[in-house]
Amino acid sequence: MNGFECERGDEPRDDEAKNGRSPAFPRPVRSFVVRAGRMSHAQKRALEELKDRYLIPCGDRSLDLDAIFERRAPRTVEIGFGSGDALIALAKKHPERDFLGIEVYPPGVGRLLACAHAQGIDNLKVAMADALEVLRCNLSPSSVDEVLVWFPDPWPKKRHHKRRLVRREFVDLVHRILRPGGTLRLATDWEPYAEHIFETLTKHPGFSNLAGSDRFMPRSPLRPETRFERRGRHEGHRIFDLCFRSQPMNAPLFIYGSIRDKDVQDLVLGEEAAQALFIEEAWMPDAVLARVPDECYPYLSPRAGERVRGELIHGLDRETLERIVYFEGDEYVLSECIVERRSGEAVPAMYFEGAAIVDGPFQEWSFDTWQAQEKKRFLTMCRAYMDLWHRGRSIAQAETLWRDIRCDP
């Protein structure tokens, strides 16, 4: 567990608990408490003497990071830096970047300030506050290039899962502050939490997994080893690294496969949502449609001078896009592209890139041929697959059942 994520609850105050009363206003569920850990004299002195140099008073105002760091540079935010070893190492190694650490544990903050001062580090600031509030109130949209969350508390007991830092609200806030193309990097030594993080981020339309079909990344040599990592490895735990790229959610979606069919759209998006969509014709340049081996659906294969006809869907809301992400499964990730409208205008869009598909021997896929020969069977499979969405099955669970679904019709 790091210094940021320590136990704190939505439990009633002591006087309320003693009187058997519920609190008048429920306290927010947090992923931490400010532990009363013993501070050394050096840590106390660092907090007092160095606060003006390193600490940022947050409050409810938006921070001007250019003014705070007195320059414009790529920026990294680490949430819950604990004792600060990794953050110090990164700031020292990358003087061309600015680093903002968020932590509520006073001894850890005091230690980091003392180390930063001793090593003459000037590209580092600290927000001693609740990370969710900093993300929500203090950091401007698209103001950060990278967010780090290394070894957060996994809260392994089921009744404590609501305390986990990485949940939808947190991911929404991170997406808000990251610039398009920015990265969210995470690491944990608790496998169930790694799966939870993977599932939460995979379902979010604003992020794509840079590991592709591998799900988890190899350990990055850029990540300094933390004491939590050493402890986890000593206890025999596998270390899981994840890296997701931020992508715009308001761009139209370019579709090119079976989901162009109206009946498939009704199944995947829901009839009401499908009927409300604005769809226009568009083309993807320098590509052709190839059949996924042993399947009845396509992927985009690079081919200079060719182009693929498809459609642009405008105005997708978050839930509808999540349903499409679910339908596409873990073979595809949302990526950015440029497509051409009927007028010839080039516009930015999102599309599903075949991240887990090897571009092997080419076999053409035709939408018209698919409608004539394979649509009926595909609709049966699609109905069974999307039923898993309604039953609350995860993408990973649905993918494990896909082979059975496609063999049943």
C-alpha positions in Angstrom: 0.0 0.0 0.0 1.3 3.4 -0.8 1.2 6.5 1.3 -1.8 7.9 -0.6 -4.2 5.0 -0.3 -4.5 4.2 3.4 -7.7 3.2 5.1 -10.4 5.7 5.7 -14.1 5.0 5.6 -17.6 6.4 5.3 -18.1 5.3 8.9 -20.0 7.6 11.3 -18.2 9.9 13.6 -17.4 8.5 17.1 -20.1 10.5 18.8 -22.7 9.4 16.3 -21.6 5.8 16.6 -21.8 5.8 20.4 -25.3 7.3 20.2 -26.4 4.7 17.6 -27.3 7.5 15.1 -26.5 7.6 11.5 -24.6 10.8 10.4 -26.8 13.5 9.0 -24.6 13.8 5.9 -22.9 10.6 4.7 -19.1 11.0 4.5 -17.6 10.3 1.1 -16.0 7.0 0.5 -12.3 7.6 0.2 -9.4 5.3 -0.6 -7.2 6.7 2.1 -6.8 8.0 5.7 -4.2 10.4 6.8 -2.3 8.1 9.1 -0.8 9.5 12.3 2.6 8.0 11.4 5.5 9.3 13.4 7.4 12.1 11.7 11.1 12.6 12.1 12.5 15.9 13.1 14.0 16.3 9.6 10.6 15.6 8.0 8.8 18.1 10.2 11.5 20.7 9.5 11.3 20.1 5.7 7.5 20.5 5.7 7.9 23.8 7.6 10.9 25.3 5.9 10.4 24.1 2.3 6.6 24.4 1.9 6.9 27.7 0.1 9.3 26.2 -2.4 7.6 22.9 -3.2 4.0 22.8 -1.8 1.1 24.0 -3.9 -1.9 25.4 -2.0 -4.8 24.0 -3.9 -8.1 25.1 -2.4 -10.9 25.3 -5.0 -9.0 27.2 -7.7 -7.6 26.1 -11.0 -3.8 25.9 -11.0 -1.8 27.7 -13.6 1.0 25.1 -14.0 2.9 27.3 -16.5 3.2 30.0 -13.8 3.9 27.5 -11.0 6.8 25.9 -12.8 7.8 29.1 -14.6 7.9 27.4 -17.9 5.9 25.3 -20.4 7.1 21.7 -20.5 5.7 18.1 -20.6 4.1 17.3 -17.3 3.7 14.1 -15.2 1.5 13.7 -12.2 2.1 10.9 -9.8 -0.8 10.0 -7.5 0.1 8.6 -4.1 3.9 8.8 -4.2 4.3 7.3 -0.7 7.9 8.0 0.4 8.7 9.6 -2.9 11.6 7.5 -4.0 10.3 6.9 -7.6 9.2 10.5 -8.0 12.6 11.9 -6.9 14.4 9.5 -9.3 12.2 10.5 -12.2 12.4 14.3 -11.6 16.2 14.0 -11.3 16.5 11.9 -14.5 14.2 14.1 -16.6 14.9 17.8 -15.9 13.2 18.6 -19.2 9.8 17.5 -17.6 7.8 18.9 -14.8 6.5 16.6 -12.0 3.5 17.1 -9.7 3.2 14.6 -6.8 -0.1 14.2 -5.0 0.1 12.7 -1.5 -1.7 13.1 1.9 0.7 11.3 4.1 2.7 13.9 6.0 5.9 11.9 6.7 6.1 10.9 3.1 5.7 14.5 1.9 8.3 15.7 4.4 10.8 13.1 3.3 10.3 13.9 -0.4 10.7 17.7 0.2 13.9 17.0 2.2 15.3 14.8 -0.6 14.4 17.2 -3.4 16.0 20.1 -1.6 19.2 18.1 -0.8 19.5 17.1 -4.5 18.7 20.5 -5.9 15.6 19.4 -7.7 13.5 22.3 -9.1 11.1 20.6 -11.5 9.0 19.1 -8.8 5.9 20.3 -6.9 3.6 18.7 -4.4 -0.1 18.9 -3.8 -0.8 17.7 -0.2 -4.5 17.0 -0.8 -7.1 14.4 -1.9 -6.2 13.4 -5.4 -9.8 13.3 -6.6 -10.3 16.9 -5.5 -7.0 17.9 -7.2 -8.1 16.2 -10.4 -11.6 17.7 -10.2 -11.0 21.2 -9.1 -7.3 22.2 -9.5 -6.0 20.7 -12.8 -7.3 22.1 -16.1 -8.5 20.0 -19.0 -5.7 18.7 -21.2 -3.1 20.2 -18.9 -1.1 17.0 -18.2 0.9 14.6 -20.4 1.2 11.6 -18.1 -0.4 10.2 -15.0 1.3 7.6 -12.8 -0.5 5.3 -10.3 2.0 2.8 -8.9 1.0 0.2 -6.4 -2.3 1.6 -5.1 -4.0 -0.1 -2.2 -5.9 -3.1 -3.8 -8.5 -3.2 -1.0 -8.7 -7.0 -1.5 -11.8 -7.6 0.7 -15.0 -7.4 -1.3 -16.7 -5.1 1.1 -13.8 -2.6 0.6 -13.8 -2.6 -3.2 -15.8 0.6 -3.1 -12.7 2.2 -1.6 -10.4 1.4 -4.6 -8.9 4.4 -6.3 -9.2 3.1 -9.8 -12.9 3.3 -10.6 -15.1 5.0 -13.2 -15.1 8.4 -11.4 -11.3 8.5 -11.1 -10.8 7.4 -14.8 -13.2 10.1 -16.0 -11.2 12.7 -14.0 -7.9 11.5 -15.4 -9.2 11.5 -18.9 -10.3 15.1 -18.4 -6.8 16.4 -17.4 -4.8 14.3 -19.9 -4.1 15.8 -23.3 -5.2 13.6 -26.3 -2.5 11.0 -26.7 -1.4 11.4 -23.1 -0.8 8.2 -21.0 -2.0 6.7 -17.8 0.5 4.3 -16.4 -0.3 1.9 -13.5 1.3 -1.0 -11.7 0.1 -3.4 -9.1 1.2 -6.7 -7.6 -2.4 -7.8 -6.8 -3.8 -9.8 -9.7 -7.5 -9.3 -9.0 -6.9 -5.6 -8.8 -5.0 -5.7 -12.1 -7.9 -7.4 -13.7 -10.3 -4.8 -12.2 -8.1 -1.9 -13.5 -7.9 -3.6 -17.0 -11.6 -4.1 -17.2 -12.4 -0.5 -16.0 -10.1 1.1 -18.5 -10.9 -1.2 -21.4 -14.6 -0.3 -21.1 -13.8 3.4 -21.0 -14.2 4.9 -24.5 -11.6 7.6 -23.7 -8.7 5.1 -23.4 -7.0 2.5 -25.5 -4.7 -0.2 -24.2 -1.1 0.2 -25.5 -0.4 -3.4 -24.7 -2.9 -4.5 -27.3 -3.8 -8.2 -27.1 -1.2 -8.8 -24.4 -3.4 -6.9 -21.9 -0.5 -6.1 -19.7 2.8 -4.3 -20.5 6.3 -5.6 -19.9 7.9 -3.8 -17.0 9.1 -0.5 -18.2 12.8 0.2 -17.6 11.8 3.9 -17.1 9.8 3.0 -13.9 12.1 3.1 -10.8 11.6 0.2 -8.5 9.6 1.0 -5.4 9.8 -0.6 -2.0 6.2 -1.9 -2.6 7.4 -3.6 -5.7 10.3 -5.2 -4.0 8.1 -6.4 -1.2 5.6 -7.8 -3.6 8.2 -9.6 -5.6 9.8 -10.9 -2.4 6.4 -12.3 -1.4 6.2 -14.1 -4.8 3.6 -11.7 -6.4 3.6 -11.1 -10.1 4.0 -7.4 -11.0 1.3 -6.1 -13.5 2.1 -3.0 -15.6 -0.7 -1.3 -17.5 -0.5 1.6 -19.9 -3.5 3.3 -21.6 -3.5 6.2 -24.0 -6.0 9.0 -23.8 -8.2 9.6 -26.9 -10.9 12.1 -27.7 -14.5 10.9 -27.0 -16.3 13.6 -29.0 -14.9 12.6 -32.4 -17.2 10.7 -34.8 -16.7 6.9 -35.1 -15.7 5.4 -38.4 -17.3 2.0 -38.9 -16.5 -0.4 -41.7 -17.6 -3.9 -40.8 -20.7 -5.8 -39.9 -21.9 -3.1 -37.6 -22.7 -1.0 -40.7 -25.8 -3.3 -41.0 -29.0 -1.8 -39.5 -30.1 -5.0 -37.8 -26.7 -5.4 -36.2 -26.8 -1.8 -35.0 -30.2 -2.4 -33.4 -28.7 -5.4 -31.5 -25.5 -3.7 -30.4 -26.6 -0.2 -29.7 -30.3 -0.8 -28.9 -33.1 0.1 -31.3 -33.8 3.5 -29.7 -30.2 4.6 -29.8 -29.6 3.3 -33.3 -32.6 5.2 -34.7 -31.3 8.5 -33.2 -27.9 8.4 -34.8 -26.7 10.7 -37.5 -24.6 8.6 -40.0 -22.9 9.7 -43.1 -20.8 8.0 -45.8 -17.0 8.2 -45.4 -13.8 6.5 -46.6 -10.6 5.4 -45.0 -7.6 6.1 -47.3 -4.7 3.7 -47.9 -6.5 0.6 -46.6 -8.5 -2.5 -47.6 -10.8 -4.8 -45.8 -9.4 -8.2 -44.9 -11.2 -11.1 -43.3 -10.0 -12.1 -39.8 -8.7 -15.7 -40.1 -11.5 -18.3 -39.3 -14.0 -15.5 -38.6 -16.8 -13.7 -40.6 -15.8 -10.2 -39.8 -13.0 -7.9 -41.1 -10.1 -5.7 -40.1 -8.4 -2.8 -41.9 -5.2 -3.8 -43.7 -2.8 -1.2 -44.9 -2.7 -0.8 -48.7 -1.3 2.3 -50.3 -3.6 3.9 -52.9 -6.7 1.9 -51.9 -9.5 3.1 -49.7 -12.3 1.5 -47.6 -15.9 2.7 -47.8 -17.6 3.0 -44.4 -19.7 5.3 -42.3 -19.2 8.0 -39.7 -21.4 7.9 -36.7 -21.9 11.3 -35.0 -23.1 12.1 -31.5 -22.4 8.8 -29.7 -23.0 9.0 -26.0 -20.8 7.2 -23.5 -23.0 4.2 -22.8 -23.6 3.6 -26.5 -19.9 3.8 -27.3 -19.2 1.4 -24.4 -21.7 -1.1 -26.0 -19.8 -0.9 -29.3 -16.5 -1.4 -27.4 -18.0 -4.5 -25.9 -19.2 -5.8 -29.2 -15.8 -5.3 -30.8 -14.1 -7.3 -28.0 -10.5 -7.5 -27.1 -9.2 -8.0 -30.6 -9.7 -4.3 -31.3 -8.8 -1.0 -29.6 -10.1 2.5 -30.3 -7.6 4.5 -32.2 -7.5 7.9 -33.9 -7.5 8.3 -37.7 -8.3 10.7 -40.6 -11.1 9.8 -42.9 -12.6 11.5 -46.0 -16.2 12.6 -46.2 -18.2 12.5 -49.5 -17.2 16.1 -50.2 -13.5 15.1 -50.0 -13.0 16.9 -46.7 -10.5 15.1 -44.3 -11.8 14.9 -40.8 -10.4 13.3 -37.5 -12.3 10.3 -36.3 -12.0 7.2 -34.1 -12.0 3.7 -35.4 -11.4 0.2 -34.2 -7.9 -1.0 -35.0 -7.2 -4.7 -35.1 -4.6 -4.7 -32.3 -4.7 -8.5 -31.7 -4.9 -9.5 -35.4 -1.9 -10.5 -37.3 -1.8 -9.1 -40.8 -1.2 -12.4 -42.6 -2.2 -13.8 -46.0 -4.8 -11.5 -47.5 -8.4 -12.7 -47.8 -10.9 -10.1 -49.0 -13.9 -9.2 -46.9 -16.9 -7.6 -48.7 -19.8 -6.0 -46.8 -22.3 -6.9 -49.7 -21.1 -10.5 -49.7 -21.3 -10.7 -46.0 -24.9 -9.4 -46.0 -25.9 -12.0 -48.7 -24.2 -15.0 -47.3 -23.3 -14.7 -43.6 -25.6 -12.1 -42.0 -28.3 -14.5 -40.9 -25.9 -16.7 -38.9 -24.0 -13.7 -37.6 -27.1 -12.1 -36.2 -27.8 -15.2 -34.1 -24.2 -15.1 -32.8 -24.5 -11.3 -32.2 -27.7 -11.7 -30.2 -26.1 -14.3 -28.0 -23.0 -12.3 -27.5 -24.8 -9.0 -26.6 -27.0 -11.0 -24.2 -23.8 -11.3 -22.1 -23.6 -7.5 -21.9 -27.1 -7.4 -20.5 -26.2 -10.1 -18.0 -23.2 -8.1 -16.8 -20.5 -10.3 -18.1 -17.1 -8.6 -18.6 -15.4 -8.4 -22.0 -12.8 -11.0 -20.9 -15.6 -13.4 -19.9 -17.5 -12.8 -23.1 -14.4 -13.4 -25.2 -13.9 -16.8 -23.5 -17.4 -17.8 -24.6 -17.2 -16.5 -28.1 -15.9 -19.8 -29.6 -18.9 -21.6 -28.1 -21.3 -19.0 -29.4 -20.0 -19.1 -32.9 -20.2 -22.9 -33.0 -23.8 -23.1 -31.7 -25.8 -21.6 -34.7 
